[in-house]
Amino acid sequence: MKQSVLFTKILREAPKDEQSINSQLLIRGGFIYKNSAGIYSFLPLGLRVIQKIGLIIREEMNAIGGQEMFMTALHDKRYLQATGRWGVDVIFKVAEEKKEPTFNLSWTHEEIVAEIAAKYISSYKDLPFSIYQIQTKFRNEPRAKSGLLRGREFLMKDLYSFHASEADLFKYYNLAAESYKKIFKRCGLDSVYTLAAGGDFTLNNTHEFQVLCDAGEDTIYVCEKCGYYENKEITKLQDGAKCPKCGGPVKEKKSIEVGNIFPLGTKYSEAFNLKFSDEKGKKKYVVMGSYGIGLGRVMATIVEKFYDEKGIIWPKEVAPFQVHLIRIGDDPKTIKVAEKIYEDGQKRGMEVLYDDRDKSAGEKFAEADLIGIPTRIVVSERTLEKDSVEIKERNKKEAKLVKIKEIHVR
Amino acid sequence: MKQSVLFTKILREAPKDEQSINSQLLIRGGFIYKNSAGIYSFLPLGLRVIQKIGLIIREEMNAIGGQEMFMTALHDKRYLQATGRWGVDVIFKVAEEKKEPTFNLSWTHEEIVAEIAAKYISSYKDLPFSIYQIQTKFRNEPRAKSGLLRGREFLMKDLYSFHASEADLFKYYNLAAESYKKIFKRCGLDSVYTLAAGGDFTLNNTHEFQVLCDAGEDTIYVCEKCGYYENKEITKLQDGAKCPKCGGPVKEKKSIEVGNIFPLGTKYSEAFNLKFSDEKGKKKYVVMGSYGIGLGRVMATIVEKFYDEKGIIWPKEVAPFQVHLIRIGDDPKTIKVAEKIYEDGQKRGMEVLYDDRDKSAGEKFAEADLIGIPTRIVVSERTLEKDSVEIKERNKKEAKLVKIKEIHVR
């Protein structure tokens, strides 16, 4: 894409009402636009990152048998009334003028998915299976002050699995946990998998994936020797205590919850009469699990982990473009070479953002560093004197000259 | 995909509260699930169709320079108050318990996009450009009785264009109209482009794309000689009248509005101070256009146009799968050949739904006809006697035997 065409521009100033690193850098770089507290639009650069994260998630969900679907955002109140959750604090309710609310906005989809599954499941032969979606969730968070880390409207991937027994659920549960680690790894994030309290969802045995990060709202205790973790909310551990597993020293760390998984048991099956006949013809409730990842939160976590004083440093697989091609000056030969590199890249399916604008080298470099595309290629009269371009990785200090004829092999 | 894995099943009975052909066939086939009136979830088969329609739309929008983004669904009331639309009938409002509503749900995005554009546009050099999204819209329709043709929650592609002058807007307007015709054509639909009343949007000069179809809620007058059309809502024409263009006979027809385009002028630019400096440094309001396509409505229109007494007949480019491979019987050789064809198809990137279930030939054929995948390949002991499979197109009567070794060239 040519940068002259991109309708967003780099903003010089960080918005004053945004404290978090992720929202400051993402807003300044033209990735997101803040509409209200905790409510952000994804601009072209930001949507590209979200779509890359979505693609990684889809590939890994499909790999563990997840069938993609797309459930609704408007939920009739009968759904939450069936499970006693219509009174939950964080849901947004929808009402006609001067009437009682009749809908809530999708804050989670356990009720919806249980009702749908009940339409199609009758026998143990129909089990197990799993379905997922990437859909918007709405939660009226009182403290929506961390940019995309805690939104009131946010994209979430939720997977639901359906089983004949708890044993089968826990088998899939482990498969899903491995899948989650792969997803975060592909997004550039090292995650740890730990026991947690379940908030509004379940009372015990939920698990969460944490990424150690100073910007995190969670506190976990980490054994520095064996790597054992516990969430502060459910542990009696404290800073300096001995690890219950190996006796090593435990340290308090800040972290971000990037995913969570819940063994739901039969709570939702009972509410929506989701039953199956076992081998002997006996009717039993289906055992469910749920598995969530917030796409925007993953994006925000990546930014909180990978930035420097100049801007964002995107890991390759989630970067909005792979290459930032920068033309310095408007000498005809420079323009010709830059256009050629751009077109060759397009033909080979390489994702190139081509800075074809009339701006100074200093401005262009500063903006490129803020946007944070992994590889920068500079074409100027000076590099062309040596029949070369200058290539620099965003996460490295040094640039190197590479002969133009050698670029195509990269 | 193996059909034994697909969690949905064919439903024998059409739901009693659904009158429309599209909802009856789509619900029975396992494409959609009805959660409330006008509110449907997309099940795996249905989501595949929606994603195909989305892909066609994205390709054609990108081809006319559209930059994809993703705006929010929760809109602070300040947006509609700025344009005097907070009182509009069809919007869903969101309120905290016992408080005045503070948000509405996205029924359209003119206000949001105008505010975002105002952040980035300052000069005539920034114009023209266009941005689009595929996002959920919510409209509290009183008559949501036509399945996906008129939903209360539905996916919509909306494109917005920004121009320095009306002349430039109308240049792009024609480009977008051509693009729309291509989109509908790729979806298998012949559309006509006609003047229309604008409903809640604008007072005059809006245009709409109609597909002639008995299930349509719109009435248009069509000249049988020259093809000139007018919407009943804005015309004085009537059945049997003379065409104002060629004098030919005009006939009344039912039709479905599959897309519409609106020259918005400066209404939203004025409300959100969306200005640019022209060549002489004079500040002017940006001229806007908007262009909508409902994805679910396109899907429903395809069904209403292409079905027979047995079920849906999907056009190739939007079909959930290209090939429905059906194995009859469980003879080891039949299984082996069917599996081989399935795996070869997967390797070549062909989209195959493989009916590997233990059901009778009659049941399998009836279900395949209902689902409506374009090409059916049957493998049975009988076809294998002639080293062949039976191939039948969904839209044709006759089947033919094809030698197994020849299938790979298809």
Interface residues (C-beta under 8 A of the other chain):
Chain A: V5 L6 F7 T8 K9 L11 G30 Y33 N35 S36 I39 Y40 S41 F42 L43 P44 G46 L47 I50 G65 Q67 E68 M69 F70 M71 T72 A73 L74 H75 D76 F92 K93 V94 A95 E96 E97 P101 F103 L105 I112 E115 I116 A117 K119 Y120 I121 D126 F129 I131 T136 F138 N140 R152 E153 F162
Chain B: V5 L6 F7 T8 K9 L11 G30 Y33 N35 S36 I39 Y40 S41 F42 L43 P44 G46 L47 I50 G65 Q67 E68 M69 F70 M71 T72 A73 L74 H75 D76 F92 K93 V94 A95 E96 E97 P101 F103 L105 I112 E115 I116 A117 K119 Y120 I121 D126 F129 I131 T136 F138 N140 R152 E153 F162
